């Protein structure tokens, strides 16, 4: 089980993390969510958690005292704990980070709001992480995205390991196309191979489509793919469709099957 602890001024925002799959995961004791309103740790008469910045400037800055008090009041960690500061200055969150975090016992997210943090708050965090190169009004939405991404990697949350192992990015490739009933909709038909019942051919088709999608949509990811031996024939086929792909053939040329040697026949005499 992984415990997610969130320090926030707006715990009511986290309703979506307590619905659907994540709700069932919490009921099954696969994950735990604790929301801490750090305004409760403010000591002023009006429970102020922010103040004007020294040196002047626009906006308000979160004060260090309430957040320090909230972190220090957390129960002792039952195992490994990582404290994460939501910050646009942090490392960009990616699937690899979600996999790393899925191995810890507790993740503590500090969600800011307003103009920013007092710089001394950064000392509390083990790492700073960003959802991307943009700025949100607060860290809550980013924390929810990260909680969802990590939680679905917990064994049992999705039911079958294959459910997330075949997801986009899990194997370094974008996911293949999915289809369901009806077999034809407004002139758009399900690929015949998927209706064939031939599992080996279906798996090969899915792998080829993952390779195709990654090459076309995310060439940056395609350059990092660790190809399988069985990918060679698929990549040759794709290179015939996309000549520009052949310029990258050095990445998989080593997978080319060796020609079979003919057995020598010794003639008597």
Long-range contacts (C-beta under 8 A, 24 or more apart in sequence): 1-29, 1-30, 1-31, 1-32, 1-105, 1-154, 2-30, 2-31, 2-32, 2-102, 2-104, 2-105, 2-106, 2-107, 2-150, 2-151, 2-154, 3-31, 3-32, 3-33, 3-34, 3-78, 3-105, 3-106, 3-107, 4-31, 4-32, 4-33, 4-34, 4-106, 4-107, 4-109, 4-147, 4-150, 4-151, 5-34, 5-35, 5-36, 5-74, 5-106, 5-107, 5-108, 5-109, 6-33, 6-34, 6-35, 6-36, 6-108, 6-109, 6-111, 6-140, 6-143, 6-147, 7-36, 7-38, 7-67, 7-70, 7-71, 7-108, 7-109, 7-110, 7-111, 8-35, 8-36, 8-37, 8-38, 8-109, 8-111, 8-138, 8-139, 8-140, 8-143, 9-37, 9-38, 9-39, 9-49, 9-111, 9-113, 9-138, 10-113, 10-138, 10-140, 11-35, 11-36, 11-37, 13-140, 13-141, 13-144, 14-140, 14-144, 16-144, 17-144, 17-147, 17-148, 21-151, 21-152, 21-157, 21-158, 22-147, 22-148, 22-151, 22-157, 25-151, 25-154, 25-156, 25-157, 28-156, 30-151, 30-154, 30-155, 30-156, 30-157, 31-151, 31-154, 31-157, 33-147, 36-70, 36-74, 38-66, 38-67, 38-69, 38-70, 39-66, 40-70, 41-65, 41-66, 41-67, 41-69, 41-70, 41-73, 42-66, 50-113, 50-114, 53-115, 57-115, 58-115, 59-114, 59-115, 59-116, 60-114, 60-115, 61-114, 61-115, 61-116, 61-117, 61-118, 62-112, 62-113, 62-114, 62-116, 62-117, 62-118, 62-121, 63-118, 64-118, 64-120, 64-121, 67-110, 67-117, 67-121, 67-124, 68-121, 68-124, 71-108, 71-110, 71-124, 74-108, 77-105, 77-106, 78-105, 78-106, 79-104, 79-105, 79-106, 80-104, 80-105, 80-106, 81-105, 81-106, 81-107, 81-108, 82-106, 82-107, 82-108, 82-126, 82-127, 83-108, 83-110, 83-124, 83-125, 83-126, 84-108, 84-109, 84-110, 84-125, 84-126, 84-127, 84-128, 84-129, 84-146, 85-110, 85-112, 85-117, 85-121, 85-122, 85-124, 85-125, 85-127, 85-128, 85-129, 86-110, 86-111, 86-112, 86-128, 86-129, 86-130, 86-138, 86-139, 86-142, 86-143, 87-112, 87-117, 87-122, 87-128, 87-129, 87-130, 87-139, 88-130, 88-133, 88-134, 88-135, 88-136, 89-128, 89-130, 90-127, 90-128, 90-129, 90-130, 91-127, 91-128, 91-129, 91-130, 92-129, 92-130, 92-131, 92-132, 92-133, 93-129, 93-130, 93-131, 93-132, 93-142, 93-145, 93-146, 93-149, 94-169, 95-149, 95-169, 95-170, 97-129, 98-146, 98-149, 98-150, 98-153, 99-153, 101-146, 101-150, 102-150, 102-153, 102-154, 107-147, 107-150, 109-139, 109-143, 109-146, 109-147, 110-139, 111-138, 111-139, 111-140, 111-142, 111-143, 112-138, 112-139, 113-137, 113-138, 113-139, 169-221, 171-210, 172-214, 172-221, 172-224, 172-225, 172-226, 173-210, 173-211, 173-213, 173-214, 173-221, 173-225, 174-210, 174-213, 174-214, 174-217, 174-218, 174-221, 175-210, 175-213, 176-205, 176-206, 176-207, 176-209, 176-210, 176-213, 177-209, 177-213, 204-230, 204-234, 207-231, 207-234, 208-234, 208-237, 208-238, 211-235, 211-238, 212-238, 215-242, 215-245, 216-242, 222-248, 223-248, 223-251, 225-251, 227-251, 227-252, 227-255, 228-255, 229-255, 229-257, 231-255, 232-256, 232-257
